[in-house]
Amino acid sequence: MARSKPPKDVLELGKHLVRELGYEDSFDTLGRWMSHHVAELIDQSENGDTEGDRLEARKRATETILRIWEHRAALPGKAYPLSSYKDILQVLEHLKPSDNPFWEYGYPNSTTRDQLAGRLFDYLTRLTITLLLMKLPLDGGPVEPDSVVKDSLDETEQRILISIQSWVKLLEIEKSGNVKADKNKRKHGNPNLANIALELIDQSNEVLVELQTNIRNDDQ
């Protein structure tokens, strides 16, 4: 993994690790131990008896947090913001609107069949990503990580995270182009992926019927 620049506030990053690694219902003993250890170091750095004690604890806390963060991809739970997106990342780069093989002909010179095929490719691509996002916990699309966590990722990881978030925006479509926020958004702000998937299925079916008619008419 590429080395990221040191976060601006290492202790805040440590508090993120404490929250994510220290769930009481977690069965990961090592993760909970790390959480308690980091929490103790942070507490000492903030509430030590003397300034010297606090400075020494802050140094130890910083070193420990950075060592843990270097191995972030292997951390349990959601401590690493990209851990939930393993399946999505495997296909994301291959499923982009710009990769649509039918758009290269351009609308002015394309046939009706090309246009229908292009729309179908677009809808099915979005549907595939939507179904992958639905595999994430709580029906959710990506949750925006804390700024200190996001800033602690390296440039490649940040680009991946931005790509995933941009896909969520691209998926919010309706027949006219964009899904209304109050229709396909849950109260917590994430898109209602089930509604989006159903709408994409409807759109794909409509195009399939048109494409079927087009091909049958040409064969007659």
N, C-alpha and C positions, 0 to 999 in steps of 0.2 A: 504494500500500500504506500502511495506517495505520502511523504511527510508534509503535514499541514503546518502553517505558521502558528506559533504559540497563541492561544486565545488571549484576548485583552483582559479577561477576568477569569483566572483559573479557578478561583474558589467558587464562582457561580457555576462553572462547568462541573465542579465537584458536587455541588448541590443537585445538579441534574442527575449525576450518576447515583447519588444517594437515593433520590426519588425513584429512579427506574430500576435499580438493582435491589432495593430493599423492601419490595412488596411482602407483606406478612404472609400471604398465601402462596408465596413462591417456594418451589421445591429445590431451587438452586442454592445449595448451601454456600458454595464459594461466592456467588453473587451477593448473597446477604451478608457474608463476612466482610467482603470488600466495602459494601455499603456502610456497615457499622464502623469499620476502620476509618474510612474517609470522613464520616460524620464526626467521629471523635477528634480527628485532626483539625477539622474546620472549627469545631467548637473551641478547641484549645487556642487556635489562632485568633479567635474573636474574644475569648473570655479568660485567657491565661492570667495568672496572678500579676505578672510583671510584663513590662514592654519587651524585655528580652525573651521571656517565655513565649509571648505571642509571636514575636518575629521568628523564633526557632520553629514553632509549630507551623507557622505559615510556610516556611521553607520546606519542611517535611511534607506538608499537605500538598504544596505545589508539585514537588517531585513525584509524589505518589500518584496524584491525579493525572499528570502528564504520562507517566509510565502506563497507567491503565488505559488512557486514551489512545496510546500508540497501538494498542491491540483491540480497538473499538469494534472491528468487524466480527470479532469472536465473542463479544460480550452477550450475555443472555438477555432475553426480553427485548424491550424497545430502547435500550440505552443508546444503541446506534441507530440514527434516524432512517437508514436505508435497509435495515434488517428485514422489514416486512415486504420489501419489493423485489425479492430474489427472482420470482417467476416472471414478473413484469420486465425486469431489466434484461432478461434473456431474449425477449422479442421486441422490445421497445424500438431499438435502432432499425429494425427491419419493417416496422409498421408505421410509416409516416406518410402524410398526405403527399409530400414531395416525391415519394416513391411510386405513386400511382402510375402504372404503365400506360394507361389510356389517356392521361392528361397531356402527354407529349404531342399528341396530334393537334391539340388546340381546338377550341370550340368553333371558330369560323370555318375550318376545313374538316371537322370531324363528322362522321356519320351519326345518325340517331343511335345506332347500336354502340358505337364507341362512347357516346355520352352516357347511355344507360349503364354500360360496363364500368365506366369511370365512377359513376355514382354508387354502383353496387360495391366496388372495391373500397370506396371511401366509407360506406356504411358498415361493411363487414369488418374493416380494419378497426373502426371505432368500437364496434360491438365486441371484438376480441379483447381489446384493452379494458373495456367496461367489465367484462366477465372476469378478467384477471383481478381488477380492482375489487370486485365483489368477494374475492377470496380473502381479502384482508379482514381483520377483526372489526366487528361492529358495523359491517356494511359500509365501511368508510373509504373514501378516497384518502389521499395523503393528508396527514395532520401537520400543520405548520410547526416546525420545531422552534424552541426558544432561540432568540437571536444569537445568544452566546454559543449555543450548540451549533447552529448553522455556520457561524463564523469560524468555528473550530474545525470544520471539514476542510479537506484540501480542495483545490480548484476543480478537479475531476468530479469529486463527490458533489460539490455544489452544482455543477452543470447537470449532473444526473438528477438531482433533486428538483432543479428548475424544470427539467424536461418532463418529469412526472407530473409536477404541478401544472405545467402548460397543457398536458394531455387531459387533465381533469377539465380545464376550461374548454378545450376543443370538443370534449364529449358532450358539453351542455348545448346540444343542438335540438331544434325542432324543425318541422317541415319548412318553415320559412327561413331558418338559419340559426336561431338561438333560442334555447329553452328559457322560459321566464323564471327568474330567480325564485319567486314565491311559489312556483309550481313544483320545481324539482330540487328544492333545497330543504334540508332538514333544519330543525331549530338550531342545531349546533354549527350550522354553516356549511357542512359538507353536502355535495350533491346527492340527491336520491338516486342511487345507481340503478335500482330496480326499475324505476320509471324511465330512466335513460335507456336501459337495455331493451325494455318493451317497445319504446318508441323507435329505436333503431331496427328492431325486428320487424315492426310494421312497415317502416320505410323500405327495408330490404325486400320484404314480400311484395310491396307495390312495384318496385323496380323489376323484380323477377317476373311478375305478370306481364309488365310492359315488354320486357326483353323476350319473353316466351312468344308473345304475339308478334313482335318484330321478326323473330327468326322463322316462325311459321309462315308469315306472309311472304317472306323472301323465298321460301321453299316451294311455294305454290306456283 
